């Protein structure tokens, strides 16, 4: 990307934690005790309160929050979908850590993020999880399997 002056600019991404018990986002945040998505959903915080920065990169972060961290409850609150629309307009990339590809709420996740990257340690678990995501309404699911040192793409489709 280039701005009007010809200076190179980089894409601005944001990582949103929707998985309960997500501590990794807090670990890299410049403000680990900041409110999160749950507080926004409950009307206890604004976007200004919940968006933090990664300590080592330009990545912006939103933690799941301290209040109810259940993704179904968070996504059921009015305004959360609108909030994700606003993030999509404000950021070049909105990455959502939605947690496990099981349980309820997958259809709500599909409403805010029609594309998914499924990450699994074993290829055997990928097929069923991928089918659950597609059945929930996701348009595109790319699956990566392997350990942290050697991920490989195993499936991509709509």
C-alpha positions as CSV (number, residue, x, y, z in Angstrom):
1,X,0.0,0.0,0.0
2,X,1.1,3.6,-0.6
3,X,-0.4,6.8,0.6
4,X,-0.7,9.9,-1.5
5,X,2.8,11.1,-0.7
6,X,4.3,7.8,-2.1
7,X,5.5,6.7,1.3
8,X,5.1,2.9,1.9
9,X,2.5,2.1,4.5
10,X,1.7,-1.2,6.0
11,X,-1.6,-2.9,6.5
12,X,-3.2,-2.3,9.9
13,X,-4.4,-5.6,11.4
14,X,-6.4,-6.2,14.6
15,X,-6.7,-9.5,16.5
16,X,-9.9,-10.0,18.4
17,X,-10.1,-12.7,21.0
18,X,-13.5,-14.4,21.2
19,X,-12.3,-17.6,22.8
20,X,-13.0,-17.9,26.5
21,X,-9.9,-18.0,28.7
22,X,-7.7,-16.4,26.0
23,X,-4.6,-15.4,27.8
24,X,-2.2,-15.1,24.8
25,X,-3.7,-11.8,23.7
26,X,-3.2,-10.3,27.2
27,X,0.3,-11.6,27.3
28,X,1.4,-9.6,24.2
29,X,-0.7,-6.5,25.0
30,X,0.7,-3.2,26.0
31,X,-2.2,-3.0,28.4
32,X,-2.9,-6.6,29.7
33,X,-5.5,-5.4,32.2
34,X,-7.6,-3.5,29.7
35,X,-11.3,-4.3,29.3
36,X,-12.3,-6.6,26.4
37,X,-15.1,-7.6,24.1
38,X,-17.3,-8.9,26.8
39,X,-17.3,-5.5,28.5
40,X,-18.1,-3.9,25.2
41,X,-21.0,-6.3,24.7
42,X,-22.4,-5.6,28.2
43,X,-22.1,-1.8,27.7
44,X,-19.4,-1.5,30.3
45,X,-16.7,-0.3,27.9
46,X,-16.2,1.5,24.6
47,X,-13.9,0.6,21.7
48,X,-11.6,3.3,23.0
49,X,-11.3,1.2,26.2
50,X,-10.8,-2.2,24.7
51,X,-8.4,-1.7,21.8
52,X,-4.8,-2.1,22.8
53,X,-1.5,-2.6,21.0
54,X,0.9,-5.5,20.7
55,X,4.1,-4.6,22.5
56,X,6.4,-5.7,19.6
57,X,4.4,-5.0,16.4
58,X,1.8,-2.6,14.8
59,X,-0.9,-5.2,15.6
60,X,-3.9,-3.9,17.5
61,X,-5.6,-6.2,20.0
62,X,-9.0,-6.8,21.6
63,X,-9.0,-9.3,24.4
64,X,-12.1,-11.4,25.2
65,X,-12.7,-9.5,28.4
66,X,-13.1,-10.1,32.1
67,X,-16.9,-10.4,32.2
68,X,-18.7,-13.4,30.6
69,X,-16.3,-14.8,28.1
70,X,-18.8,-17.1,26.5
71,X,-18.7,-16.4,22.7
72,X,-22.4,-17.2,22.3
73,X,-23.4,-14.7,25.0
74,X,-21.0,-12.0,23.6
75,X,-22.2,-12.5,20.0
76,X,-25.9,-12.4,21.1
77,X,-25.6,-8.8,22.4
78,X,-27.0,-6.1,20.2
79,X,-24.3,-4.0,18.6
80,X,-21.6,-6.6,18.6
81,X,-22.2,-7.4,14.9
82,X,-22.3,-3.7,14.2
83,X,-19.0,-3.4,16.1
84,X,-17.4,-6.0,13.9
85,X,-18.6,-4.1,10.8
86,X,-17.0,-0.9,12.2
87,X,-13.7,-2.8,12.8
88,X,-13.8,-4.1,9.2
89,X,-14.2,-0.5,7.9
90,X,-11.4,0.7,10.2
91,X,-8.8,-2.0,9.8
92,X,-7.2,-3.7,6.8
93,X,-7.5,-7.1,8.4
94,X,-9.7,-8.3,11.3
95,X,-8.5,-11.6,12.7
96,X,-10.8,-13.3,15.1
97,X,-9.6,-16.0,17.5
98,X,-12.9,-17.8,17.9
99,X,-11.6,-20.8,19.8
100,X,-12.6,-24.4,19.1
101,X,-14.6,-25.2,16.0
102,X,-17.2,-26.9,18.0
103,X,-20.2,-26.0,20.1
104,X,-22.8,-23.4,19.6
105,X,-22.3,-20.0,18.1
106,X,-20.6,-21.0,14.9
107,X,-23.5,-19.5,12.8
108,X,-23.0,-16.2,14.6
109,X,-19.3,-16.3,13.9
110,X,-20.1,-16.9,10.2
111,X,-22.2,-13.7,10.2
112,X,-19.1,-11.6,11.2
113,X,-16.4,-13.6,9.5
114,X,-17.3,-15.5,6.4
115,X,-13.8,-16.8,5.9
116,X,-11.9,-19.1,8.3
117,X,-8.5,-20.6,8.9
118,X,-8.8,-23.8,10.8
119,X,-5.7,-24.8,12.7
120,X,-5.3,-28.3,14.0
121,X,-2.4,-30.5,15.2
122,X,-3.7,-33.7,13.5
123,X,-5.2,-34.0,10.0
124,X,-7.7,-36.6,11.2
125,X,-9.6,-33.9,13.2
126,X,-9.7,-31.4,10.3
127,X,-12.4,-32.9,8.1
128,X,-15.2,-32.9,10.7
129,X,-14.3,-29.5,12.0
130,X,-14.2,-28.0,8.5
131,X,-17.6,-29.5,7.7
132,X,-19.1,-28.0,10.9
133,X,-17.8,-24.5,9.9
134,X,-19.1,-24.8,6.3
135,X,-22.5,-26.1,7.6
136,X,-22.6,-23.1,10.0
137,X,-22.4,-20.7,7.0
138,X,-18.8,-19.9,6.5
139,X,-18.0,-19.3,2.9
140,X,-14.4,-20.4,2.8
141,X,-12.4,-22.6,5.2
142,X,-8.7,-23.1,4.8
143,X,-7.2,-25.8,7.1
144,X,-3.7,-25.9,8.4
145,X,-2.3,-28.9,10.2
146,X,1.0,-29.7,11.9
147,X,3.0,-28.5,14.8
148,X,4.1,-24.9,15.4
149,X,7.3,-25.5,13.5
150,X,5.8,-27.1,10.4
151,X,2.2,-26.2,9.5
152,X,0.9,-27.4,6.1
153,X,-2.2,-26.4,4.2
154,X,-4.5,-29.4,3.9
155,X,-7.8,-28.1,2.6
156,X,-9.3,-25.0,1.2
157,X,-12.7,-24.7,-0.3
158,X,-16.2,-23.2,-0.2
